[in-house]
Amino acid sequence: MKGFRLLAITLSLAVSGGFAHAQMTGQDARAEGEAIGTGVRDSTNGAILSNGAEANVPTFAGTNFPTLDYVEDPVGLTAAGEAARYQQDYKVVVDPYRTVVDPATIDLSAASAIEKDPDTYLGPGAGLGGATGTCSPLPPGGGGATTYLESCNQGSQPFDETRSCRAPLDIVVDSGGPPEWRYECDTIRIPTRSGNNSSRQCSLIAPHVTNGICRKVGEGTRLVAICLQGVPGKCTEPDFIEIPTEIYNCSQTIAFPGGRQVGGVPRILSEAVDETQCQSAISGATCTLDTETCTAPNETRTINGLAITRPCWEWSRTYQCQGVAPANDCTALEARPECVFDHDECLSYDQNGACSVYDRWFQCTTPTTGPPPPPAYVCAGDLYCINGECNTVTREASTEFKDAMVAMNVMGELRDGFDPSQLKIFSGEGLKCTKKLFGLSNCCSGKGVPLLTPWLCNSEDRDVDKRDDAGLCHYVGTYCSSKVLGICTTKKQSYCCYGSKLVRILNEQGKAQLGMQWGTPKTPDCEGFLIAQFQQLDLSRMDFSEVYAEFVDAAKLPDEIEMSLQIQEKIENYYNLNGGN
């Protein structure tokens, strides 16, 4: 156990050693800064522009650089350049994931105002050359805004829906045109024992042809019964003969036997179910007939004068259909002036390898709420100012107090977040939220945006939203969690969430320093640092400006002895519970 006690104390001192001034008060830091600044100023005043001043510049080796040899050695220059490609400095420059500064987030309004009229802000008695004067407040800037990423989706959306249509029975009836009567006459005379066919001779129709009442439309034959032996009423040898005939259509009835009406009589030309509506309803999808119901049964309808009865005149059909349709819910986000497109991420691919659904990310700006930041000042002469209080030492204010606050809070987080079972510090929790693509159900609303349908979001979704709004979560990535017809329908956004903003910043910037990864969106790695890993971090390279303001009101130096004892107690309790020695 002595070894773990020593480890706890060493860990405490290692962290506090990164900020040796953490035990200073703000007044001590100010006094030390004044002394250092005054000494540097006095030692260099008037000497920078004098002849031979380069001899006073630390590490200055003159102008005879070894690299000048490459002027006469282009081959050596090429070889040296190729070798430099594999050095860490070159990799940092070309690394696409390196931290970059977005110029759009830098507020230059105050600097621009000073550039236009510097005399206004230098104060009485001060000149551009640095003569002694007073401090003047800078014009208010437009800063204070924070940025966050918000996503929308564009691509294809699967659907599974019920479609309905009507299929009527379509019957086409020909009216038959003008009324006509048809007659068939015999062209030859045939006497028989029972009479003759003189009443059916075509010569009787000939006058009607002449006056235009009748017209010949064809020829044919007719079977006529005859009796070869016997008497009328008792034929002992009946027979049939075939005689030639002519066929006539007449516009009116005439005195001729056997006429029948053939014109002006309605008749059915076609009968079929009209599929037009249903074909249109199921187009663009794969559909299966679900139900079919007769909606007009056992009716008699008159069409072109013809009465027609059918068991069903119309059917109502429902189909179950599936398919894929274009979808886009980015219109509202694109229209917001405070949001600018950042990048695309593909959530799913179709069978041809093309992206079927994109996650489109926009960088949005949200103005901060609350009181404005304290005024800033520009001062003449060798002055520096903190919140308007200026001292004659140097033009650059000391950041030691802010560093001390960070060190103090790091020590507090270390005390509360040390895991004796893993010997790790500053670990987080992997959390996920869910969003239905192209729907109202959105449990990943984005920083500062309320959940649209909180009653549809589970406790984890609501927890992620709350902690992300508080600045406690690091976004890891997005993945498709469910598909229909090969198209993504639901996505999950993955986060690593921590107990404080400070711990989140330590993980974000510390993992970047050590080359540690965040895992994948499906399996995020939210583990913190081993003690040895944390000792490798250079906290002076980290940007803690996001949390400075939160530390000011609660600034309190930690009791290192008390903290060491608490960590020691945690370790002892763990090993007592788990049988350690």
C-alpha positions in Angstrom: 0.0 0.0 0.0 2.9 2.4 0.5 3.6 2.3 -3.2 0.0 3.4 -4.0 0.2 6.2 -1.4 3.4 7.4 -3.1 1.7 7.2 -6.5 -1.2 9.3 -5.3 1.0 12.0 -4.0 3.3 11.9 -7.1 0.2 12.2 -9.3 -1.0 15.2 -7.4 2.3 16.9 -7.6 2.7 16.1 -11.3 -0.5 17.8 -12.2 0.1 20.8 -10.1 3.7 21.0 -11.4 2.4 21.7 -14.9 1.3 25.1 -13.4 3.9 25.9 -10.8 2.3 29.2 -10.2 -1.0 27.6 -9.1 -0.2 28.4 -5.5 0.1 32.1 -6.3 -2.6 34.6 -5.7 -3.6 37.1 -8.4 -1.7 39.8 -6.6 1.5 37.7 -6.5 1.3 36.9 -10.3 0.8 40.6 -11.0 3.9 41.6 -9.0 6.1 38.9 -10.5 4.9 39.9 -14.0 5.8 43.6 -13.4 9.3 42.7 -12.2 10.0 40.4 -15.2 8.6 43.0 -17.7 10.5 45.9 -16.2 13.8 43.9 -16.2 13.4 42.9 -19.9 12.4 46.4 -20.9 15.3 48.0 -19.2 17.8 45.5 -20.6 16.7 46.0 -24.2 15.5 49.6 -24.3 17.3 51.5 -27.1 19.4 48.6 -28.1 17.3 46.8 -30.7 18.0 49.2 -33.5 21.6 49.9 -32.7 24.6 48.5 -34.6 25.6 45.1 -33.4 22.3 44.5 -31.7 22.1 41.0 -33.2 24.7 39.9 -30.7 22.2 40.4 -27.9 19.6 38.2 -29.5 19.5 34.8 -27.8 20.5 31.8 -30.0 21.1 34.1 -33.0 23.9 32.5 -35.1 24.4 35.0 -37.9 23.5 34.7 -41.5 25.9 31.9 -42.5 23.3 29.1 -42.5 24.2 25.5 -43.5 21.2 25.4 -45.8 23.0 27.9 -48.1 25.0 25.0 -49.4 21.9 23.8 -51.3 22.3 26.7 -53.7 25.1 24.8 -55.4 23.7 21.3 -54.7 20.2 20.8 -56.2 20.5 17.0 -55.9 21.1 17.4 -52.1 18.2 19.8 -51.8 15.9 17.2 -53.5 17.1 14.4 -51.2 16.7 16.6 -48.1 13.2 17.6 -49.2 12.2 13.9 -49.6 13.6 13.1 -46.2 11.6 15.9 -44.6 8.3 14.5 -45.9 8.6 11.8 -43.2 9.3 14.1 -40.3 6.6 15.0 -37.8 6.6 18.7 -38.6 5.7 18.0 -42.3 3.0 15.5 -41.3 1.4 18.1 -39.1 1.3 20.7 -41.9 -0.4 18.3 -44.4 -2.6 16.5 -41.8 -6.2 17.1 -42.9 -7.4 16.6 -39.3 -5.1 19.2 -37.8 -6.8 22.0 -35.8 -7.4 25.0 -37.9 -8.8 28.5 -37.0 -11.9 29.6 -38.7 -11.3 33.3 -39.5 -15.0 33.9 -39.7 -15.3 33.3 -35.9 -12.7 36.0 -35.0 -14.2 39.4 -34.1 -12.0 42.1 -35.7 -14.5 45.0 -35.3 -12.5 46.6 -32.4 -9.2 46.2 -34.3 -10.7 47.7 -37.4 -12.0 50.7 -35.5 -8.6 51.3 -34.0 -6.9 51.0 -37.4 -9.2 53.7 -38.9 -8.7 56.2 -36.0 -5.9 55.2 -33.6 -5.6 58.6 -32.0 -9.1 58.4 -30.6 -8.2 55.3 -28.6 -4.7 56.1 -27.5 -5.9 58.7 -25.0 -4.7 62.2 -24.0 -0.9 62.7 -24.3 -0.3 59.5 -26.1 1.0 59.2 -29.6 1.6 56.4 -32.2 5.2 56.3 -31.1 4.2 55.0 -27.6 4.4 58.1 -25.5 2.9 57.9 -22.0 -0.8 58.4 -21.9 -4.0 56.9 -20.4 -6.2 53.9 -21.2 -9.3 54.2 -23.4 -12.1 51.6 -23.8 -12.3 49.7 -27.0 -15.5 49.9 -29.0 -17.8 47.0 -28.3 -17.3 44.0 -30.6 -19.7 41.5 -32.0 -18.1 38.5 -30.4 -19.6 36.2 -27.9 -21.1 33.8 -30.4 -20.6 30.1 -30.3 -20.8 27.6 -33.2 -22.2 24.1 -33.4 -22.9 21.5 -36.1 -26.5 20.6 -37.2 -27.4 18.0 -39.7 -30.2 17.2 -42.2 -30.7 14.5 -44.8 -31.0 14.3 -48.6 -31.3 11.3 -50.9 -33.9 8.5 -51.1 -36.6 7.4 -48.7 -38.2 3.9 -48.7 -42.0 3.8 -48.3 -44.5 1.0 -47.4 -48.0 2.3 -48.0 -51.6 1.3 -48.9 -52.9 2.7 -52.2 -56.5 2.5 -53.4 -58.3 2.9 -56.8 -61.5 2.2 -58.6 -61.9 -0.2 -61.6 -65.2 0.4 -63.6 -66.7 -1.9 -66.2 -66.5 -0.3 -69.6 -69.1 -1.4 -72.2 -69.1 0.1 -75.7 -72.5 -0.1 -77.6 -73.0 0.7 -81.2 -76.3 2.4 -81.9 -76.6 0.6 -85.3 -76.9 3.7 -87.5 -80.1 4.5 -89.4 -82.9 1.8 -89.4 -82.8 -0.8 -92.3 -84.6 -3.9 -93.2 -83.0 -7.0 -94.9 -84.7 -9.1 -97.6 -83.5 -12.3 -99.3 -85.1 -13.2 -102.7 -84.8 -16.1 -105.1 -83.3 -15.6 -108.6 -84.9 -18.7 -110.2 -88.4 -20.2 -110.3 -89.0 -23.6 -109.0 -92.4 -25.3 -109.4 -93.3 -28.1 -106.9 -96.2 -30.4 -106.2 -97.0 -28.1 -103.3 -96.7 -24.8 -105.2 -93.9 -22.5 -106.4 -91.7 -19.7 -105.2 -93.2 -16.9 -107.4 -93.8 -14.7 -104.3 -90.1 -14.7 -103.5 -88.8 -13.7 -106.9 -86.2 -11.0 -107.0 -88.1 -9.3 -109.8 -90.5 -8.1 -107.1 -87.7 -6.0 -105.4 -86.4 -4.6 -108.6 -88.8 -1.6 -108.6 -87.7 -0.6 -105.1 -84.0 -0.7 -106.2 -84.9 1.7 -109.0 -86.5 4.2 -106.7 -83.6 4.0 -104.2 -85.5 2.4 -101.4 -83.4 -0.9 -101.6 -79.9 -1.7 -102.5 -78.2 -5.1 -103.1 -75.7 -6.0 -100.4 -74.8 -9.6 -101.2 -75.7 -13.0 -102.6 -76.3 -16.4 -101.1 -78.2 -19.7 -101.4 -81.4 -21.1 -99.8 -82.5 -24.6 -99.2 -86.0 -25.3 -100.5 -88.1 -28.4 -99.6 -89.6 -30.3 -102.6 -91.7 -33.5 -103.0 -90.7 -35.9 -105.7 -93.6 -38.4 -105.0 -96.9 -38.0 -103.3 -99.6 -35.4 -103.0 -99.9 -32.2 -100.9 -100.0 -33.0 -97.3 -98.7 -36.6 -97.9 -95.3 -36.6 -99.6 -93.9 -40.1 -100.0 -90.5 -38.9 -101.4 -89.4 -35.5 -99.9 -86.2 -33.8 -100.9 -84.3 -30.4 -100.8 -82.7 -28.3 -103.4 -80.4 -25.3 -103.1 -81.3 -22.3 -105.1 -79.3 -19.0 -105.6 -80.5 -15.9 -103.8 -79.8 -12.1 -103.6 -79.7 -10.0 -100.4 -81.1 -6.5 -100.2 -81.2 -3.8 -97.5 -84.1 -1.4 -97.7 -84.6 1.9 -95.9 -88.2 1.0 -95.2 -90.4 -2.0 -95.2 -91.7 -3.3 -98.5 -94.3 -5.8 -99.6 -92.0 -8.8 -99.6 -92.0 -11.9 -97.3 -89.3 -12.6 -94.7 -88.0 -9.1 -94.0 -86.1 -8.4 -90.8 -84.6 -5.2 -89.3 -80.8 -5.0 -89.3 -80.1 -1.2 -89.0 -80.8 1.1 -86.0 -80.4 -1.8 -83.6 -77.9 -1.2 -80.7 -75.3 -3.9 -80.2 -72.3 -4.4 -77.8 -68.9 -3.8 -79.5 -66.6 -4.3 -76.5 -66.7 -5.1 -72.8 -63.8 -4.8 -70.4 -62.7 -3.6 -66.9 -61.0 -0.1 -67.1 -57.6 -0.4 -65.3 -56.5 3.2 -66.0 -57.0 4.5 -62.4 -55.3 1.5 -60.8 -52.4 1.5 -63.1 -51.7 5.1 -62.2 -52.1 4.4 -58.5 -49.5 1.6 -58.4 -47.0 3.2 -60.8 -43.4 3.6 -59.4 -43.8 0.9 -56.8 -44.0 -2.8 -56.3 -47.7 -3.5 -55.3 -49.7 -6.5 -54.3 -53.5 -6.6 -54.5 -54.9 -6.7 -50.9 -58.7 -6.4 -51.3 -61.2 -6.1 -54.1 -64.9 -5.1 -53.4 -67.8 -4.7 -55.8 -69.2 -1.2 -55.2 -72.0 -1.3 -57.9 -73.6 -4.8 -58.0 -76.6 -6.1 -60.0 -77.5 -3.0 -61.9 -79.2 -2.6 -65.3 -77.9 0.3 -67.3 -79.1 1.7 -70.7 -76.3 2.5 -73.1 -77.2 3.9 -76.6 -80.7 2.6 -76.2 -79.6 -0.9 -75.2 -80.5 -2.1 -71.7 -77.6 -4.1 -70.2 -77.6 -6.0 -66.8 -74.4 -7.1 -65.2 -73.6 -8.6 -61.7 -71.0 -5.8 -61.0 -70.3 -2.6 -62.7 -67.4 -1.3 -60.5 -64.8 -2.6 -58.1 -62.8 -0.8 -55.3 -59.3 -2.2 -54.9 -56.6 -1.7 -52.2 -52.9 -2.5 -52.9 -50.0 -2.8 -50.4 -47.1 -1.0 -52.1 -43.3 -0.7 -51.4 -40.8 1.5 -53.2 -38.2 4.3 -53.0 -38.8 8.0 -53.5 -36.6 11.1 -53.5 -36.5 13.0 -50.1 -34.9 16.1 -48.8 -35.4 17.8 -45.4 -32.6 20.3 -45.7 -34.7 23.2 -47.0 -35.3 24.9 -43.7 -31.7 24.5 -42.6 -30.4 25.9 -45.9 -32.6 29.0 -45.5 -31.2 29.9 -42.1 -28.7 32.8 -42.5 -26.7 31.8 -39.4 -26.0 28.3 -40.9 -23.3 27.6 -43.6 -22.9 24.2 -45.3 -19.8 22.3 -43.9 -19.6 18.8 -45.3 -21.5 15.6 -46.5 -21.3 12.1 -45.0 -22.9 9.1 -46.7 -25.1 7.0 -44.5 -25.9 4.2 -47.0 -25.2 3.1 -50.5 -27.4 1.5 -53.1 -26.7 -1.8 -55.0 -24.7 0.2 -57.6 -22.4 1.7 -55.1 -23.9 5.2 -55.3 -24.8 7.0 -52.1 -28.5 6.7 -51.4 -28.7 8.9 -48.3 -26.5 11.8 -47.3 -26.0 13.3 -43.9 -25.5 17.1 -44.7 -23.8 19.1 -41.9 -24.1 22.8 -41.4 -22.1 25.1 -39.1 -24.5 27.3 -37.3 -23.8 30.3 -35.0 -25.8 30.9 -31.8 -25.4 34.2 -30.0 -24.6 33.8 -26.3 -27.0 35.0 -23.7 -26.3 36.7 -20.4 -24.3 39.8 -19.5 -21.8 41.2 -22.0 -18.1 40.5 -21.5 -16.1 43.1 -19.4 -14.8 46.1 -21.4 -11.4 45.9 -23.0 -8.9 48.8 -23.1 -6.0 50.0 -25.2 -3.3 51.9 -23.3 -0.6 54.3 -24.3 3.0 53.7 -23.3 4.3 50.5 -21.6 1.1 49.5 -20.0 -0.9 46.4 -19.6 -4.5 46.1 -18.4 -6.8 43.5 -16.9 -10.5 44.5 -17.0 -9.6 48.1 -17.2 -6.9 48.2 -14.4 -3.6 49.1 -15.9 0.0 49.1 -14.7 3.2 50.5 -16.2 5.2 47.3 -17.0 4.6 45.8 -20.4 2.1 45.9 -23.3 1.1 42.2 -22.9 -1.0 41.1 -20.0 0.0 38.0 -18.0 -2.2 34.9 -18.3 -0.9 33.3 -15.1 -4.1 33.8 -13.2 -6.1 32.0 -15.8 -3.5 29.2 -15.9 -3.7 28.9 -12.1 -7.5 28.6 -12.3 -7.2 25.8 -14.9 -4.6 24.0 -12.7 -6.9 24.3 -9.7 -9.9 22.9 -11.5 -7.8 20.1 -13.1 -6.8 19.0 -9.6 -10.4 19.1 -8.4 -11.5 17.0 -11.4 -8.6 14.6 -10.8 -9.7 14.1 -7.2 -13.3 13.4 -8.1 -12.8 11.4 -11.3 -9.9 9.0 -10.5 -10.8 5.4 -11.2 -8.7 3.1 -9.0 -9.8 0.0 -10.8 -8.4 1.1 -14.2 -5.9 3.6 -12.9 -7.4 6.1 -15.3 -8.5 9.6 -15.0 -11.0 11.8 -16.9 -13.0 9.0 -18.5 -16.4 9.6 -20.1 -19.5 7.8 -21.1 -20.5 6.7 -24.6 -24.1 7.9 -25.4 -26.2 7.9 -28.5 -29.3 9.7 -29.8 -31.7 8.5 -32.5 -33.2 10.3 -35.5 -35.8 9.1 -38.0 -34.7 10.2 -41.4 -37.1 12.6 -43.2 -39.5 12.5 -40.3 -40.6 14.5 -37.3 -39.1 12.2 -34.8 -35.8 13.8 -34.0 -34.0 13.0 -30.7 -30.7 14.6 -32.0 -31.9 18.2 -32.1 -28.5 19.8 -31.9 -27.0 22.2 -29.4 -29.5 24.8 -28.2 -32.4 23.4 -30.2 -35.3 21.9 -28.2 -36.4 18.3 -29.0 -39.2 18.3 -31.5 -40.9 15.2 -30.1 -39.6 14.6 -26.6 -42.4 12.1 -25.8 -40.9 9.8 -28.6 -37.3 10.0 -27.2 -36.0 7.6 -24.6 -34.1 8.6 -21.4 -30.7 8.2 -23.2 -31.8 10.5 -26.0 -32.9 13.2 -23.6 -29.8 12.8 -21.5 -27.6 13.3 -24.6 -29.5 16.4 -25.6 -29.3 17.9 -22.1 -25.5 17.2 -21.7 -24.7 18.3 -25.2 -26.5 21.6 -24.6 -24.3 22.1 -21.5 -21.1 21.6 -23.5 -20.2 18.3 -21.9 -20.2 16.0 -25.0 -17.8 15.4 -27.9 -19.4 14.3 -31.1 -17.8 11.1 -32.4 -19.9 10.4 -35.6 -23.1 9.1 -37.2 -24.0 5.7 -38.5 -27.1 4.1 -40.0 -28.9 2.0 -37.4 -31.7 0.5 -39.6 -32.5 0.1 -43.3 -35.6 -0.7 -45.4 -35.1 -1.9 -49.0 -31.4 -1.2 -48.6 -32.1 2.5 -47.8 -31.2 4.0 -44.4 -34.3 5.0 -42.4 -32.9 5.6 -38.9 -29.5 7.0 -37.8 -27.7 7.3 -34.5 -25.4 10.1 -33.5 -22.6 9.0 -31.1 -21.1 11.1 -28.4 -18.5 10.9 -25.6 -20.0 12.8 -22.6 -18.1 13.9 -19.5 -18.7 15.4 -16.1 -17.5 18.9 -17.0 -16.5 21.1 -19.9 -12.9 21.1 -18.5 -12.7 17.3 -18.7 -14.2 17.3 -22.3 -11.5 19.9 -23.3 -8.8 17.8 -21.7 -9.9 14.7 -23.7 -10.4 16.6 -27.0 -7.0 18.3 -27.0 -5.1 15.7 -24.9 -6.1 12.8 -27.3 -5.0 15.0 -30.2 -1.6 15.5 -28.6 -1.1 11.8 -28.0 -2.6 10.6 -31.2 -5.4 8.7 -29.4 -8.5 7.9 -31.3 -12.2 8.1 -30.4 -13.2 4.7 -31.7 -16.1 4.4 -34.2 -19.6 5.8 -34.1 -21.0 2.3 -33.3 -18.3 1.7 -30.6 -17.0 5.0 -29.3 -13.9 4.9 -27.1 -14.6 7.4 -24.2 -11.8 6.2 -21.9 -9.6 8.8 -20.4 -5.9 8.7 -19.7 -3.6 6.5 -17.9 -1.5 8.3 -15.3 1.6 7.9 -17.5 -0.3 9.3 -20.5 -1.5 12.3 -18.7 2.0 13.1 -17.5 3.0 13.4 -21.2 0.4 16.2 -21.9 1.5 19.8 -22.4 -1.3 21.7 -20.9 0.2 25.0 -21.9 -0.6 24.1 -25.5 -4.3 23.7 -24.8 -7.0 26.3 -25.2 -9.1 26.6 -22.1 -10.7 29.9 -23.0 -14.2 28.2 -23.1 -14.1 27.6 -19.3 -12.2 30.7 -18.1 -15.3 32.7 -17.3 -16.8 29.8 -15.3 -13.8 29.7 -13.0 -13.6 33.3 -12.1 -16.4 33.4 -9.5 -15.4 30.1 -7.9 -11.6 30.5 -7.9 -10.2 28.6 -4.9 -6.8 27.0 -4.6 -6.9 23.3 -3.9 -5.7 21.8 -0.7 -3.1 19.4 -2.2 -2.6 17.4 1.0 -6.4 16.9 1.4 -6.7 15.9 -2.2 -3.8 13.4 -2.0 -5.4 11.8 1.1 -8.8 11.5 -0.7 -7.1 9.8 -3.7 -5.2 7.5 -1.4 -8.4 6.6 0.4 -10.1 5.7 -2.9 -7.3 3.4 -3.8 -7.2 1.7 -0.3 -11.0 1.2 -0.4 -10.9 -0.4 -3.8 -8.2 -2.8 -2.9 -9.9 -3.6 0.5 -13.1 -4.5 -1.3 -11.4 -6.4 -4.1 -8.9 -8.3 -2.1 -5.8 -6.4 -3.3 -2.5 -6.2 -1.3 
